[in-house]
Amino acid sequence: MVVQVPPQAAPARVRAAPPGPPLWAGPALFRQLVSDRLGMLSGAVSRYGDAVKLTIGPKSLYLFNHPDHAKHVLADNNAGYRKGLGLAEARRVLGDGLLTSHGQVWRDQRKSIQPLFQNKRLARQDTVIAEETGRLVARLRARAGAGPVDVAHEMTALTLGVLGRTLLEADLGAYESIGHAFEGVQDQAMFEMVTLGAAPLWLPLPLHLRFRRSRRELHQIADALVAHRIGHPTDGGDLLSRLIASAGQAPDARAARDRLRAELITILLAGHETTASTLSWAFHLIDRHPGVRERLREEAVTVLGDRPPAVDDLPRLTYTTMVLEEVMRLYPPVWALTRVAVTGDEVGGYRVPAGADVLISPYTLHRHPACWREPERFDPERFAPEARSDRPRYAYIPFGAGPRFCVGSHLGMMEAVFVLASVARELRLTGLPGRPAVPEAMLSLRVRGGLPMTVSVL
């Protein structure tokens, strides 16, 4: 189901700027940026091609949508770019955490936490992930016939539970406000992005007030986790202990505290949000495709029988993995990879000036008609082993690409495979009639307003 896409032909000359909507279309683009970011990007590449310049007020956004463009910006010339729109605004809370930092600060952070995501260490966490998955299945089973359950909320609870036990050796279930606090942070980041920071934070707007509460709650949660670990030390092999030890080497106590908060809050956000979003979309799509649901269950029963999943099962849960990969093609957890050009560059035959905002969108790239037949159709067979060889490497980047490839991708995939197989084996989740699942493009691509579904026992 994959069409070979040739490398982009070298242009006869470098052009000054990509095509795009006229300047007078700025107000309409702004309205789309506020209300329908995915529609804005999809419409732009559909009308203007793989390179588009979107001018909205004083801002110009360079949107590039070819696998070669992604390879150049994210990998080949990654040093020529730093993090951009959205994440730059999120620095109010995330500070210089792993998602927002760059340069030597980012390299030091990545080097510090990389060992915790090695495959050998993650393999030893399979029992913990299976236990948390079992608890999820039990919670859902208890709701069978008892009315709708918000699957998105349940996936968030699950992923926070896994994150706490596998990386932090902490019980995050004790902090019930963490999900709502992160929503407040994301709402603020998106608001500042679309308004270009025109509304100062000191204005007593309801959104600003909610953001301040959210920031305060996240700081309190981070401080409580640190205080608990200091009072109850472990062998030092968990992420929280490593972060505390690293911060303790800083000469400035206040700077050390701020850095520790930033890194911990970033891990809390990135470590649960993307996997929760992917699983929510997975259950929505499986409900709409009965054939996929039945094949998932058959594989789970054949491979697992009636026992919990284990790391050795992953190579045999091939169809389950294919389903998740196709889910992330249609609804990539990170829908936009934003960058700012540090120096002038050339991408796809177009000049990109220093300081320009550049966007690679997995959401539109994963629907490129030259790379994917019937790109809007849900078809896990695209990821069958025999279909992979013809796919351009950078046509599919659900975890990013280049040096900033998601460090937690293996943990997230193992968790998602365990959950999908376990739920499909025992339960059927059914969406409510007349309640469509609408994507909401925040820092991750989540389901707007939650995902109410009813539960049936198989």
C-alpha positions as semicolon CSV with decimal commas, in nm:
position;residue;x (nm);y (nm);z (nm)
1;M;0,000;0,000;0,000
2;V;0,300;0,232;-0,035
3;V;0,387;0,434;-0,343
4;Q;0,750;0,511;-0,408
5;V;0,814;0,885;-0,395
6;P;1,123;1,003;-0,581
7;P;1,365;1,247;-0,419
8;Q;1,273;1,604;-0,486
9;A;1,442;1,721;-0,803
10;A;1,707;1,988;-0,758
11;P;1,566;2,326;-0,865
12;A;1,720;2,512;-1,155
13;R;1,766;2,810;-0,923
14;V;1,708;2,896;-0,561
15;R;1,387;3,093;-0,521
16;A;1,335;3,367;-0,269
17;A;1,026;3,229;-0,099
18;P;0,774;2,945;-0,138
19;P;0,428;3,017;-0,277
20;G;0,147;3,084;-0,037
21;P;-0,173;3,275;0,033
22;P;-0,169;3,649;-0,045
23;L;-0,110;3,896;0,235
24;W;-0,477;3,995;0,243
25;A;-0,564;3,635;0,345
26;G;-0,390;3,691;0,680
27;P;-0,709;3,745;0,887
28;A;-0,866;3,424;0,753
29;L;-0,545;3,232;0,827
30;F;-0,542;3,372;1,177
31;R;-0,897;3,249;1,238
32;Q;-0,792;2,905;1,117
33;L;-0,483;2,913;1,334
34;V;-0,708;2,970;1,634
35;S;-0,988;2,726;1,549
36;D;-0,858;2,470;1,299
37;R;-0,480;2,439;1,285
38;L;-0,487;2,102;1,112
39;G;-0,727;2,231;0,849
40;M;-0,505;2,531;0,786
41;L;-0,197;2,314;0,726
42;S;-0,382;2,055;0,518
43;G;-0,541;2,320;0,302
44;A;-0,210;2,498;0,249
45;V;-0,020;2,193;0,120
46;S;-0,318;2,081;-0,086
47;R;-0,335;2,414;-0,267
48;Y;0,027;2,528;-0,284
49;G;0,235;2,210;-0,271
50;D;0,520;2,082;-0,058
51;A;0,658;2,424;0,035
52;V;0,430;2,702;0,155
53;K;0,484;3,043;0,311
54;L;0,202;3,144;0,544
55;T;0,202;3,509;0,645
56;I;-0,013;3,597;0,945
57;G;0,032;3,954;1,064
58;P;0,399;4,011;1,143
59;K;0,474;3,637;1,137
60;S;0,575;3,426;0,839
61;L;0,569;3,050;0,874
62;Y;0,761;2,831;0,631
63;L;0,577;2,498;0,598
64;F;0,774;2,215;0,433
65;N;0,600;1,888;0,351
66;H;0,831;1,653;0,161
67;P;1,034;1,367;0,313
68;D;1,351;1,532;0,183
69;H;1,255;1,855;0,359
70;A;1,203;1,672;0,688
71;K;1,538;1,497;0,650
72;H;1,720;1,824;0,588
73;V;1,563;2,030;0,868
74;L;1,542;1,761;1,137
75;A;1,853;1,557;1,063
76;D;2,108;1,678;0,807
77;N;2,108;2,042;0,919
78;N;1,957;2,006;1,264
79;A;2,230;2,226;1,412
80;G;2,100;2,513;1,202
81;Y;1,767;2,515;1,387
82;R;1,634;2,545;1,741
83;K;1,290;2,475;1,887
84;G;1,013;2,706;1,766
85;L;0,647;2,800;1,795
86;G;0,437;2,639;2,068
87;L;0,723;2,488;2,264
88;A;0,890;2,825;2,289
89;E;0,577;2,956;2,462
90;A;0,559;2,645;2,682
91;R;0,893;2,742;2,835
92;R;0,702;2,948;3,092
93;V;0,643;2,617;3,271
94;L;0,877;2,370;3,104
95;G;1,173;2,605;3,130
96;D;1,483;2,452;2,975
97;G;1,351;2,098;2,990
98;L;1,431;1,834;2,731
99;L;1,148;1,944;2,498
100;T;1,240;2,312;2,487
101;S;1,615;2,336;2,551
102;H;1,877;2,340;2,278
103;G;2,251;2,345;2,227
104;Q;2,479;2,216;2,500
105;V;2,204;2,228;2,764
106;W;1,995;1,985;2,561
107;R;2,291;1,760;2,485
108;D;2,378;1,735;2,854
109;Q;2,017;1,654;2,946
110;R;1,986;1,390;2,675
111;K;2,313;1,227;2,778
112;S;2,199;1,217;3,140
113;I;1,869;1,038;3,081
114;Q;1,954;0,825;2,777
115;P;2,069;0,523;2,983
116;L;1,727;0,495;3,144
117;F;1,571;0,423;2,804
118;Q;1,808;0,150;2,690
119;N;1,627;-0,158;2,565
120;K;1,779;-0,387;2,827
121;R;1,654;-0,169;3,113
122;L;1,311;-0,125;2,954
123;A;1,280;-0,500;2,908
124;R;1,303;-0,538;3,285
125;Q;1,004;-0,306;3,322
126;D;0,761;-0,530;3,137
127;T;0,612;-0,672;3,458
128;V;0,534;-0,322;3,587
129;I;0,371;-0,221;3,258
130;A;0,172;-0,545;3,251
131;E;0,050;-0,482;3,608
132;E;-0,065;-0,129;3,526
133;T;-0,233;-0,263;3,211
134;G;-0,411;-0,526;3,420
135;R;-0,539;-0,257;3,653
136;L;-0,672;-0,063;3,355
137;V;-0,855;-0,368;3,219
138;A;-1,004;-0,431;3,564
139;R;-1,126;-0,070;3,590
140;L;-1,284;-0,088;3,245
141;R;-1,438;-0,430;3,314
142;A;-1,600;-0,290;3,628
143;R;-1,773;-0,028;3,410
144;A;-1,925;-0,282;3,170
145;G;-2,294;-0,205;3,126
146;A;-2,269;0,092;3,361
147;G;-2,272;0,378;3,113
148;P;-1,997;0,557;2,922
149;V;-1,642;0,586;3,047
150;D;-1,401;0,854;2,927
151;V;-1,136;0,642;2,758
152;A;-0,904;0,941;2,714
153;H;-0,909;0,999;3,089
154;E;-0,843;0,630;3,155
155;M;-0,548;0,630;2,915
156;T;-0,402;0,932;3,095
157;A;-0,435;0,757;3,430
158;L;-0,270;0,448;3,286
159;T;0,026;0,628;3,129
160;L;0,088;0,834;3,442
161;G;0,088;0,514;3,645
162;V;0,341;0,352;3,411
163;L;0,558;0,664;3,402
164;G;0,565;0,693;3,778
165;R;0,665;0,332;3,838
166;T;0,906;0,276;3,547
167;L;1,104;0,600;3,548
168;L;1,045;0,780;3,877
169;E;0,970;0,498;4,121
170;A;0,685;0,716;4,246
171;D;0,307;0,688;4,275
172;L;0,170;0,961;4,049
173;G;-0,184;0,851;4,126
174;A;-0,156;1,056;4,443
175;Y;-0,154;1,375;4,233
176;E;-0,501;1,386;4,084
177;S;-0,466;1,742;3,953
178;I;-0,173;1,669;3,726
179;G;-0,380;1,608;3,411
180;H;-0,585;1,926;3,451
181;A;-0,271;2,125;3,529
182;F;-0,110;2,016;3,204
183;E;-0,425;2,111;3,014
184;G;-0,394;2,463;3,156
185;V;-0,032;2,481;3,044
186;Q;-0,112;2,363;2,691
187;D;-0,406;2,599;2,654
188;Q;-0,183;2,890;2,750
189;A;0,098;2,783;2,516
190;M;-0,140;2,760;2,220
191;F;-0,306;3,090;2,310
192;E;0,029;3,268;2,318
193;M;0,131;3,105;1,992
194;V;-0,176;3,213;1,798
195;T;-0,188;3,562;1,952
196;L;0,189;3,610;1,904
197;G;0,218;3,704;2,270
198;A;-0,001;4,013;2,225
199;A;-0,184;3,959;2,557
200;P;0,062;4,002;2,849
201;L;0,045;3,741;3,121
202;W;-0,028;4,005;3,386
203;L;-0,372;4,070;3,234
204;P;-0,637;3,903;3,455
205;L;-0,783;3,696;3,171
206;P;-0,951;3,369;3,278
207;L;-0,702;3,173;3,067
208;H;-0,409;3,350;3,233
209;L;-0,549;3,290;3,579
210;R;-0,594;2,921;3,501
211;F;-0,239;2,904;3,370
212;R;-0,100;3,055;3,690
213;R;-0,289;2,798;3,896
214;S;-0,166;2,520;3,670
215;R;0,193;2,637;3,691
216;R;0,172;2,661;4,069
217;E;0,023;2,310;4,093
218;L;0,294;2,160;3,871
219;H;0,568;2,329;4,072
220;Q;0,414;2,192;4,392
221;I;0,391;1,841;4,246
222;A;0,752;1,852;4,127
223;D;0,872;1,981;4,465
224;A;0,672;1,712;4,649
225;L;0,819;1,435;4,431
226;V;1,171;1,565;4,493
227;A;1,116;1,599;4,867
228;H;0,977;1,247;4,889
229;R;1,272;1,102;4,699
230;I;1,522;1,286;4,916
231;G;1,345;1,151;5,224
232;H;1,314;0,801;5,074
233;P;1,626;0,745;4,862
234;T;1,655;0,456;4,618
235;D;1,961;0,290;4,468
236;G;1,990;0,591;4,233
237;G;1,894;0,402;3,920
238;D;1,569;0,588;3,857
239;L;1,526;0,909;3,660
240;L;1,420;1,122;3,956
241;S;1,733;1,031;4,154
242;R;1,951;1,109;3,852
243;L;1,786;1,449;3,806
244;I;1,832;1,534;4,175
245;A;2,198;1,430;4,166
246;S;2,262;1,632;3,852
247;A;2,093;1,944;3,993
248;G;2,295;1,909;4,313
249;Q;2,613;1,980;4,119
250;A;2,497;2,329;4,019
251;P;2,662;2,612;4,217
252;D;2,346;2,825;4,228
253;A;2,080;2,664;4,451
254;R;1,791;2,859;4,298
255;A;1,901;2,783;3,943
256;A;1,937;2,418;4,041
257;R;1,582;2,410;4,179
258;D;1,441;2,573;3,865
259;R;1,632;2,334;3,641
260;L;1,515;2,033;3,839
261;R;1,155;2,151;3,822
262;A;1,179;2,212;3,447
263;E;1,329;1,874;3,369
264;L;1,088;1,684;3,592
265;I;0,778;1,863;3,463
266;T;0,892;1,802;3,105
267;I;0,930;1,431;3,173
268;L;0,587;1,422;3,335
269;L;0,429;1,585;3,030
270;A;0,615;1,406;2,753
271;G;0,614;1,073;2,934
272;H;0,239;1,033;2,946
273;E;0,062;1,268;2,705
274;T;0,172;1,124;2,372
275;T;0,106;0,759;2,458
276;A;-0,232;0,844;2,611
277;S;-0,330;1,033;2,293
278;T;-0,217;0,746;2,069
279;L;-0,416;0,488;2,267
280;S;-0,726;0,706;2,266
281;W;-0,715;0,738;1,888
282;A;-0,645;0,366;1,859
283;F;-0,962;0,267;2,044
284;H;-1,165;0,515;1,840
285;L;-1,039;0,376;1,509
286;I;-1,068;0,012;1,617
287;D;-1,431;0,071;1,709
288;R;-1,495;0,199;1,356
289;H;-1,327;-0,101;1,191
290;P;-1,474;-0,433;1,318
291;G;-1,242;-0,642;1,101
292;V;-0,939;-0,485;1,263
293;R;-1,089;-0,539;1,608
294;E;-1,147;-0,908;1,545
295;R;-0,800;-0,966;1,405
296;L;-0,647;-0,787;1,705
297;R;-0,837;-1,012;1,943
298;E;-0,739;-1,326;1,753
299;E;-0,372;-1,232;1,774
300;A;-0,394;-1,146;2,144
301;V;-0,565;-1,477;2,227
302;T;-0,317;-1,676;2,016
303;V;-0,004;-1,506;2,151
304;L;-0,102;-1,436;2,511
305;G;-0,365;-1,692;2,595
306;D;-0,494;-1,583;2,935
307;R;-0,165;-1,456;3,080
308;P;-0,031;-1,099;3,104
309;P;0,188;-0,973;2,818
310;A;0,567;-0,980;2,849
311;V;0,852;-0,825;2,656
312;D;0,920;-1,151;2,470
313;D;0,570;-1,129;2,321
314;L;0,640;-0,806;2,133
315;P;0,791;-0,966;1,821
316;R;0,484;-1,191;1,791
317;L;0,226;-0,916;1,843
318;T;0,296;-0,800;1,489
319;Y;-0,056;-0,699;1,388
320;T;-0,105;-0,508;1,712
321;T;0,210;-0,312;1,631
322;M;0,090;-0,251;1,274
323;V;-0,237;-0,110;1,406
324;L;-0,056;0,131;1,637
325;E;0,176;0,244;1,360
326;E;-0,120;0,319;1,135
327;V;-0,293;0,504;1,420
328;M;0,016;0,722;1,457
329;R;0,023;0,782;1,084
330;L;-0,326;0,930;1,086
331;Y;-0,303;1,090;1,429
332;P;0,065;1,144;1,510
333;P;0,094;1,230;1,881
334;V;0,318;1,526;1,793
335;W;0,143;1,686;1,497
336;A;0,390;1,971;1,445
337;L;0,768;1,990;1,473
338;T;0,847;2,361;1,494
339;R;1,187;2,515;1,442
340;V;1,350;2,856;1,412
341;A;1,631;2,895;1,162
342;V;1,945;3,000;1,348
343;T;2,117;3,098;1,025
344;G;1,997;3,133;0,670
345;D;1,926;2,805;0,492
346;E;1,796;2,657;0,171
347;V;1,517;2,397;0,183
348;G;1,367;2,242;-0,128
349;G;1,506;2,516;-0,348
350;Y;1,374;2,801;-0,135
351;R;1,566;3,045;0,080
352;V;1,486;3,039;0,451
353;P;1,610;3,356;0,623
354;A;1,773;3,350;0,966
355;G;1,510;3,381;1,237
356;A;1,233;3,232;1,022
357;D;0,974;3,002;1,178
358;V;0,983;2,663;1,007
359;L;0,729;2,384;1,044
360;I;0,743;2,015;0,957
361;S;0,401;1,861;1,022
362;P;0,384;1,483;1,062
363;Y;0,006;1,520;1,029
364;T;0,030;1,643;0,668
365;L;0,349;1,453;0,582
366;H;0,182;1,125;0,683
367;R;-0,093;1,204;0,433
368;H;0,135;1,294;0,142
369;P;-0,044;1,149;-0,165
370;A;0,285;1,056;-0,332
371;C;0,383;0,843;-0,033
372;W;0,052;0,688;0,071
373;R;-0,236;0,552;-0,138
374;E;-0,575;0,668;-0,011
375;P;-0,403;0,854;0,272
376;E;-0,719;0,919;0,473
377;R;-0,808;0,549;0,492
378;F;-0,721;0,351;0,805
379;D;-0,526;0,048;0,684
380;P;-0,277;-0,127;0,916
381;E;-0,154;-0,338;0,623
382;R;0,056;-0,038;0,517
383;F;0,293;-0,145;0,794
384;A;0,317;-0,512;0,705
385;P;0,686;-0,610;0,680
386;E;0,671;-0,646;0,302
387;A;0,526;-0,296;0,261
388;R;0,796;-0,108;0,451
389;S;1,091;-0,129;0,213
390;D;0,954;0,110;-0,048
391;R;0,863;0,382;0,199
392;P;1,089;0,688;0,216
393;R;1,250;0,701;0,559
394;Y;1,124;1,049;0,639
395;A;0,771;0,999;0,509
396;Y;0,678;0,860;0,850
397;I;0,810;1,036;1,160
398;P;0,567;0,985;1,451
399;F;0,852;1,017;1,702
400;G;1,034;1,299;1,525
401;A;1,366;1,249;1,351
402;G;1,733;1,328;1,376
403;P;1,913;1,381;1,707
404;R;1,589;1,489;1,875
405;F;1,414;1,161;1,798
406;C;1,190;1,081;2,097
407;V;1,402;0,918;2,367
408;G;1,100;0,736;2,511
409;S;0,971;0,582;2,188
410;H;1,049;0,220;2,284
411;L;0,886;0,254;2,626
412;G;0,578;0,416;2,469
413;M;0,543;0,145;2,205
414;M;0,579;-0,141;2,454
415;E;0,318;0,020;2,677
416;A;0,077;0,079;2,388
417;V;0,114;-0,275;2,250
418;F;0,050;-0,426;2,595
419;V;-0,262;-0,215;2,645
420;L;-0,408;-0,268;2,299
421;A;-0,360;-0,645;2,309
422;S;-0,491;-0,680;2,665
423;V;-0,804;-0,473;2,610
424;A;-0,881;-0,626;2,268
425;R;-0,858;-0,976;2,417
426;E;-1,118;-0,914;2,688
427;L;-1,328;-0,606;2,614
428;R;-1,507;-0,418;2,342
429;L;-1,514;-0,038;2,359
430;T;-1,792;0,129;2,161
431;G;-1,824;0,497;2,082
432;L;-2,143;0,689;2,148
433;P;-2,374;0,752;1,848
434;G;-2,359;1,110;1,729
435;R;-2,042;1,183;1,927
436;P;-1,757;1,219;1,675
437;A;-1,395;1,215;1,785
438;V;-1,252;1,552;1,689
439;P;-0,876;1,608;1,688
440;E;-0,748;1,897;1,897
441;A;-0,401;2,016;1,797
442;M;-0,236;2,120;2,122
443;L;0,120;2,025;2,220
444;S;-0,001;1,674;2,136
445;L;-0,285;1,566;1,909
446;R;-0,554;1,475;2,157
447;V;-0,928;1,403;2,132
448;R;-1,123;1,720;2,199
449;G;-1,348;1,693;2,502
450;G;-1,254;1,336;2,586
451;L;-1,361;1,005;2,434
452;P;-1,675;0,858;2,598
453;M;-1,722;0,488;2,516
454;T;-1,927;0,205;2,656
455;V;-1,764;-0,120;2,771
456;S;-1,872;-0,475;2,691
457;V;-1,708;-0,794;2,814
458;L;-1,622;-1,046;2,540
